[in-house]
Structures are given as C-alpha cells and as structure tokens.
Amino acid sequence: MRICLGIATLFLAAIILIPASALPQRMNPTNSGPGISAAGMFEIAGSVSDEQQRIAIDGAQLRLSSSAGELMTSGFTTSDGRFSFTSLRAGVYKLTITAKGYESSEQEVNMLSASVDNLRIILRKSAVAKSDSAAGGSVSARELSLPPKAEEAMASGRDLLYEKHDAAASVAFFQQVTQLAPDFYEAYYEEGVALTLHGQAADAEALFQKSIDVSKDHYAAPCFGLASLLTAEKKYPDAEKLARHGLELAPDDWRGYYQLARVLVLENRLTEGQKNAVEARTRNPGFAPTYLILLNTHSRLFNKQGVLEDVNAYLALEPTGSTSDRLREIKAQMEKELGIAPAPSLKPDHEQ
C-alpha cells in the first residue's frame, strides 16, 4: 500500500461525499441483523499468531461479517496480537483475517449463547510475500542493479516521501537517481507522486508519462498515477483508458481497480463502479478511501444498510480527521433511520 497512500488526499478530493441530509430517503427501515445491536450482549476476543514461530502478529486486520456476508465492523490486532469486538448480538459470524506476508484466513464464529473470549487464530506465511509494487520482485532486482549512490538516493527519497511525509525534500533524491540511472523508470514515478502531493499536477503528469515511456509501457504504477490526475481534471474517458491499460499490465493490482471504480462512479456508471470497488477492497481491505466509493454507490442506489457498513469500515481504519467527523454524522442518521440504537464509536482495536 506504500505507493498509493501518498496520494490519498488527491483521491479523497474527487469522491462525492453526500451530506447526511441529502442521502436517499426512499427505503424502508430494515432489520439490522446479527452483529448490529446496542444491547451489548456478547464479545468476540482472541489472538492472532504465526504458525511456525508462534509469535504474535501485530497489525493484522480483522473484518467481522454476518453469516450473510454483510460487514459489521473491523479492526486491527494490538502489539501482543490481541483483538476484541464488543456489543454483539447472539448469532453466527464470519471473521476474515489478513496480514502482510501471510495467507488470509476465514473463521466461522458461532456465538449463540455466550461470548467467545479465547479465539486462537494461526496464520501461515505466504509462499511469496507480495510487494506493494505492481512489479513485485522485478523492481527489487532492478534496484539491486543500481549504482550504489543511486540505490542509496532511492531509499532516502522513499523514506522522506512515505515515512517522514516530506514530499518536497524527496524530489531531489529521485532526481539524483534519474541522473545516475536515466532508465530507472520507478524514480520518475516516485517523483511524480511527490510532486502530486506538492500541488504540482502538471509536472507530475509529465513525470508519470516519462515513467511510462522509459519503461516502454511495461510499468503499471504510473498509469494509475496519471489516471488519478486525469480523473481530478474530469478527463474521465482518458482516465478510464489508462486505468484499464494499467490493469492489463498488472491484473492483480488493487490500485487499478480503485482508480477504475473512482472514474466509473464519477461517470454515474454505478453498478460497474461498485463491482470494481469491491475488487479493490478484496485485494486491499485496509485502504480507507475505497469505502468512500462504496458509500457513494450505496447512497445513490438507496442502500442505507450498505452506507452504514461502509461508514463503519472507514471509521475502523481512519477514526480521526475531518472526513471521519463528517461520516459520524452520516452514521448517526443511518442508525436512526434504520432503527438501530447507536453503538460505541469504531476505532482500531489498538486504540481501544
């Protein structure tokens, strides 16, 4: 997720957040179903650990769904691998667990008469740890072939951009890489991300295109970066074409499905947009802006229950900030209209 998180603010700017007062009023309230209740009757708690070393896994994501597949809430394990979900109604639930470098796992939790307070979940390491980059291991091999000074500059630039959030300072390091290794197209892309964050969209577009050209059109990441900028400029047909082309190059890359969903929803192609947003969520459930796209589609398709689930999922990932504050207003309205008593505010488990 490292490469895409840097331009999340740009993504958010193009998502239509419906005011709470303007959400569709056409549907009748429905039963909230298991897992959404103010009664606070039961709790699911446990731990997540590594299969071989039996060590706790910090930051694993857990998504709790009803037996019908509706997302109830989500959270993350603490540093000691622990997690808990409280205020649950009796029922049968599905718990989906994902962690970087591990195979995902699904557990059925039968909680019909008592809390489940010692659920032990064991994750198996994936055969090949997937990189956040669409190119995966090939990028690492290319970086190893860089001159030492260029490799050091690339690492410094990425650290400033993604860890220290200093986009302006990172630019000089990426420029140093391209001076020492002009064919290293990844550096043009990273500089484009930095300039996007720095508000220099025109220069960022040129760098994304440069990355595409130098890679001889074999690198998907700049296609997605350029598609994002074109979407912000309302050049929807061009953005869609680039997003689809990027997916041809990297068909498993969640960023492509996210960008495609974004432009399709803005073009009012809701069903197709929702389908691609679900694909993006499946491949990377921890990227909060995807839930804003789903919220948008559900609100315009008169699905209040879906809106509530999207809001809960977003707040579990991003509990603070102006967007989260606005979503809490929508959450309160949806709970009122669906006849659901307010539940405790959703926060990642490590903040509870």
N, C-alpha and C positions, 0 to 999 in steps of 0.2 A: 504493500500500500504506500510505501515511501514516495514513489514518484508522483502519485496522483494527489496526495494530501496537500502538497504545496499550493495547488491552485483551487482548493476547495472554496475559497472566498469568491472566486470568479464563478464557479458552478452555482453557488447559492444565489448569486445576484440574478441569474436567469430563471430561477424557479418561481412560479407564481404561488405565493402564499395567500390562500383565501382567507379574508377576515372572518372571524368567528360568526359575525352577524350575517355574512353572505353565504355561508355553507348551505347546501341544498336542504330544503325543508319538506321534501315530498314523501320521505319514507316514514313508515310507522315504526315505533319503538319495537325492538325485538328482545327476546330473552338473552341475557348476557352470556349464558352458557357457563360451563365449569371453568374455574380459574379466575373469573372476574366477580368479586364479591367483597362487600365491606364487612362481612361477618368475621373475617379473620380466624377461621376455624382451625386451619391446618398449616403446616410448614413443610417444605421440602429442603433438606440441607444435606451436605456431604462434602466430598473432596475429589479432586482430580489429580492423578499422578501418572508418572511414566511407567510403562510396562516393564522395561528392563531394569532401570536403576531404582525404581520405586520412589523417586523423588517427587515432591510437589511441583505442579505446573502452575506458575504464576501467570495471570492474564489470559487464561483460557476463556473463550466466550461460551456462554450457555444461553440457549433460546428455549423457552418453555412454551409449548403449544398445547391446545386442547386435542382431544382424540380425533377431532375433525380436521386438524391441521391449522387452526387459527392461532396466530401468535398472541400469547398472553403477555409476556414480558421477557426481558433478557438482562444479562449482567455478566460480570467477569469474576474469576477466582481471585482471591487475595494472595499475598506472597507465600502463605502456607498452603495454597491450593484449595482453600475452603470456599464454599458458596452457600447461599440460602435464598429461598423465595418464601415470603410470608403472606399472610392474609389470603389463603387459598381455600376454595370450596372443595368438598369431597368430590372425587372423580378420577378419571383415567387421563394421564397427561403423557405427552411426548417431550423428552428432553434431548436437544441436539447440542453436541459439544464439539467445538473446533478450536484448534491451537496451531500456531505456525510450526511447521516441521512435523506435524502429526497427522495421522489419518483421522477423519471426523468419525464421530460415534453417535448413535441414537439409542436412547434408553426409554423403555415404556415404564412409567411410574404409576402403580395402582395405589391410590390413596382414598380408600373408600370409608374407612372408619377411624384412622389415626394418622398422625404425621409420620413422614419418612425423614428421619433425622440423622441417618448414618449411611447415606448412599455413597458407595465407593465406585468411582469411575476410573478405569485404566485406559490410557491412550497408547497406541502403538505408533512409533515413529514411521513416517512415510518413507518409502523406498528411496525417493529422491526428493530432498527438501526443495520446494518450489520457490524460486526467486520472485520478488515483487516485479522484476522487469519482465516484459513480454519475451525478451530474447533469452532469458534464463541463463543457463551455464555458458552459452556462447559469448555473452557480454563479459563474464568473468574471465574467460580465456583471452578475450581481446584486451582486457585491462592488464592482464599479466604480461602481454606482449608490448605494452607501452614503455617508452624510455622511463627510467626511474623518476626523473623530475616531473614528467607528465603524470605518472601514476600518483605521485605524492600530491600534485596540484589537484587532480581529480578528487582524491579523497578529501582534501581540505575544502574544496568547493562544495562538495556534497554535505560535509559536516556543517558548514556555515548555513547552507540553504535549508537543510531538513532538520538538523538538530538544534542549531542556535537561532534559526529563523531570521537570518541576516542576509536577505536576498541580494541587496546592493553590494555587500562585501564579497559575495561568492562569485560575482561576474568576472572579476579579474583572474581568478583561478581557472575558470573554464576557458577563458581566452588564452591563458598560458598553455593549456592543454592543446588547443587547436593550432597554436603557433608551433608547438613542438611535434604535433602529430595531426596534420591537416585532414587526414582521412578518418579520424576518430569521431564518427558522427554522433555518438552518445553525448559528447561535450556540447555540441551545438544545441541539442535538445535540452540539456540541463540549463544552459544559458538562457534559452527561450523561456523555460519555467521561471527562472529568476527575474527576467525582465517582465514577464506577465505579472508577477507579484509586485513589481516595482512600478506598475502602471504604464509600461511602455509596450502597448499592444502591437503597434506597427512593427517595431524592431523584433518583437517576439515572433510574430508571424514570419518574418524573413528568416529567422534562425530555425524555426520548425521546418520551413521549406528547404533550407540549406541541409538540415539533417536528413530529410527525405532524399534529396538529390545525391548527397555524398554516399548514402547507404545504397544507392542505386535502387531505391524504392523497395528495400527489403526490411525496413525497421518500422514497426507499427506505432511506437510511442509518439513520435512527432505527428503522425496522422491524427491521433486522438487529441493532442495538444492544439493543433491547428483547427480541428473540428470544434473544440470548445470556444476558441476565439471567434470563429465564424458564426457560431450559434449566438454568442453575445452581440454580434453585429447584425443579427437577424437574417443572415445569409443561409437560410435553412437548407435549400437543396444542395449547396456546396458542402455544408457541414455534414449532412446525411451521407453524401457520396464518400467523403473522407472517412467517416466512422465505419461505414460498410467495408471500405477498402482495407482499413486497418484490421478489421476482423477477418478478412481474407488472409492477411499475413499472420495474424495471431488469433485463431478462432476461439481460444480458451481465455483470452484476456478480458477480465471483468470490466476494464476501463472502456472498452469498445461498446459493450452492451449498455453501460451507463450513459456514454455520450449519445448513442443512438436513441435510447429511451428519452433522453432530455430533449433532443430536437424533435422527435416524433410527437411528444406531448405538447410542445410549443406550437406544433403544426396542427394540433387538435386531432391527431390520429391516436386516440386514447387506448384502444384495445391493443394495437401493436406496440405502443409505447409502454404500456403496463407489462406486456409479455417480456420486453427487453429489460425493464427494470427488475422484474423477478429474476431473470437470468443473472443480472449484475449482483443482486442480493445473494443469490445462491452461491456465487463464486467468491464474494467478499461480503459477508454479512456485517462486518464491522465498519463499513463506510457509511456514515450517518446521512449524507446528502441523498443517497438513493431512496431513503424513506420519505424525503420531501417530494420526490417524483411520484412515489406510490400514493402519498397523501393527496397530491394534486389529482391524480386519476380517480382515486376513490371518491373524492369530494364531488367531482364533476360527473361521476357515474352514480351518484346518490347512494353511496355505500358508507353510511355513518359508522358502522361497526369497523369497516376497513380503515377509515380515517382514525378512529381511536387506537387501533392496533399500530398504525404507522407512527402516530404521535408517541405512544408508549415506547416503541422500539427506538425512536430517535432520542427521546429523553434518557433512556438507559445508556446510550452511547455519549450523549452530549447534555449533561444535566444543567449546565450553566451557559449563560450568554443571552443576547437579545432575542435570537431565534427561539431558544428554549423557553424564554419567558412568554413569548407570543404563543407558542404551542401549548403551554399550560392553560392559556385562556380557551383555546380550542378544545383541549382535553376536558376542561370543566363543562363546557357547553355540550359536548358529545355525551358525557356521562349523564348529564341532566336529561337530555332528550331521549337517551336510551333507557332511562330509569335505573341507572347504576349509581349506587352510593359512592362518593369519592373515595379512592384508595390512597394510601400513602404515596408521596412523590417518588417517582422512579429515579434511582441513582445507581451507578455501577456498584456492584457488591463491595468493592474495596473502599467505598466511601460511606458505607452504611455502618 
